[in-house]
Amino acid sequence: MEGVATLRTVVLGHRNGLRSEVTSGLEAGEQVLTHPSDQVSDGTSIRFRD
């Protein structure tokens, strides 16, 4: 799937070393880029992998 990166502010709830709960700032079904490189900014074209 291809798209464009959009900078968002999210609020995190519970966290551990593997997972974080997002309590607000996302809609159901949206995909998240969790560890972007320095080359990714708002508006950068991206492609998601399975």
C-alpha positions as CSV (number, residue, x, y, z in Angstrom):
1,M,0.0,0.0,0.0
2,E,1.3,3.4,-0.9
3,G,0.5,6.7,0.8
4,V,1.8,9.9,2.3
5,A,3.2,10.3,5.8
6,T,1.1,12.7,7.9
7,L,2.6,14.0,11.2
8,R,0.1,13.4,14.1
9,T,0.1,14.0,17.8
10,V,-1.1,10.9,19.7
11,V,-1.7,10.3,23.4
12,L,-0.2,7.1,24.8
13,G,-1.7,5.1,27.6
14,H,-0.2,1.9,29.0
15,R,3.3,1.0,27.7
16,N,5.7,-1.8,28.1
17,G,8.9,-2.8,26.2
18,L,7.0,-4.2,23.2
19,R,3.6,-2.4,22.9
20,S,2.0,1.0,23.5
21,E,-1.6,1.8,23.8
22,V,-2.8,4.8,21.8
23,T,-5.7,6.4,23.6
24,S,-6.3,9.3,21.2
25,G,-5.1,10.8,17.9
26,L,-5.9,7.9,15.6
27,E,-8.9,6.5,13.9
28,A,-9.7,2.8,13.7
29,G,-7.9,1.1,10.8
30,E,-5.2,3.8,10.3
31,Q,-1.7,2.5,9.7
32,V,1.2,3.8,11.9
33,L,4.8,4.2,11.0
34,T,6.4,3.4,14.4
35,H,10.1,3.8,13.7
36,P,10.6,6.3,10.8
37,S,14.1,7.2,9.6
38,D,15.3,10.8,9.5
39,Q,14.3,10.8,5.8
40,V,10.6,10.7,6.6
41,S,8.7,13.9,7.4
42,D,5.2,15.2,6.9
43,G,4.3,14.7,3.3
44,T,6.9,12.1,2.4
45,S,5.7,9.4,0.0
46,I,5.7,6.0,1.7
47,R,5.0,2.3,0.9
48,F,3.8,-0.1,3.6
49,R,5.1,-3.7,3.6
50,D,3.5,-6.8,5.0
